[in-house]
Amino acid sequence: MPAKVLFTFFGASGDLAKRKLYPALFRLYKSGHLAENFAVIGTARRPWTKEYFEEVVIDSLGDLPDNPRQAAEFASHFYYQSHDVNDTEHYQALKKLQDELAAKYYTENNKIFFLSMAPKFFGIIAKHLKSEQIIDGQGFERLIIEKPFGTDLATAEQLNQDLAEAFDEDQIYRIDHYLGKEMVQNIFAVRFANPIFEQMWSNQYIDNVQITFAESIGVEERAGYYDTSGALKDMVQNHALQLLSILAMDKPEDFNEHAIRKEKIKVFESLRHQSDDELKQNFVRGQYSAGRINRKDYVGYLDEPNVAENSQTETFAAGTFFVDTERFKDVPFFFRTGKRMTEKGTRVNIIFKPTKNIFGQDFDQNVLTIYIQPTEGFSLHINGKQVGTDFTVTPVDLKFRHSAQASANSPEAYEKLMFDALNGDSTNFSHWREVSASWSLIDRIVQLWQNGEVPLHTYPAGSMGPQASFDMLAKFDTQWHWHPDEWYREHGLLD
Ligand code: BG6
């Protein structure tokens, strides 16, 4: 059944709306999840007309539509209202337009609001949505918001209070776009549909877990934001910890929102409260310097446009979390993330403990790799016997990577998340208790870094991060399993 709903986007002229949201809605339209009974109100400061807004929307769809008529029909559901978030009269006009469109499109007063603008405006918007009765208790009323959800625990709490003026927790959908990714969802299947992994998913068999979010791009045009954020807040507080929670959770009683949430929250609230000294040892920060890869030179972070002189912002972070549940007590969960690393790749390596060695020769630990992007799939690193008269144990990789065809059909993260929000399913969104637990921990690391108690290392553009990140694993008698830089070095593409 196609949904009946009116969307209101605050920040409709922004980059995110054009790059992600309109194409995501279009995909839902094309697959029949949205049909006649939906409309979109776009608001932003600019004085656009409906016609112009439609053009912007059509433009954002690229080659997704089958033909221009289909694109035009979709865009005809879009309405624009120039809006000053501080002006009460504008909300009154919005209410009027909302009522007209609800009647015209028979949306049964269902509403989804999407805030894709600076968090400092959330409070004032929420307050007006309530006071001007745009939120009127009729139909379903849901709010989707983008990260960053605060810049520390205190601002996140403030934001939460602001939103609470108009919405209850179960109406709030905090986006973490990693949760919409096909292979992140696939972790549930790998863990809970395969007894071989399910039985072994604990500290009894798992030695350590390694999560890598490598990006080859630099800070691009986003220095204005990024320089005040850094890798820890940009990637770890949200994406890395969300992924970790899915990897570390206990088996939910059922595959539903309530049961999954419960187990995820348990992980967040069991993150080990490491001492300051441990945090100094177990978390590493770095910033990229100039480098050369693939025969191309890249400038260092400090020479990127709009980066503050002598900026101490980290473009790389690595660290070690522990989850003090019975299942995972004392298993290190390592993560690393950075800009201008060797190549783009998000993957998880589950390193299994070695078995008693009866062969008198060294062999590799078993490793399950979950490839999240850019290719999607799994591999299992096991050991076999080399062909021959000798008995030599040799590594063998069992691999499954999604074909390009399957990937092309993977629902794009925002499409999946919009679809979930339409269905009132908030499993793949961040709950407030998850957000607050992660800020509590991240704030302490930020504090130590800001006090200069942990060195800011540099790493050349094109590398896999500073030496300190490798040393961190060495202290736990292990090493990063994925090292794409070796291939580039062997091929003379990296010094
Ligand atoms: C965003 C960060 O949340 O995630 C960006 O703000 C980062 O800095 C991006 O580039 C990475 O997402 P993806 O889906 O490209 O891996």
Residues whose N, C-alpha, C, O or C-beta is under 5 A from the ligand:
A	BS01	BG6	D234
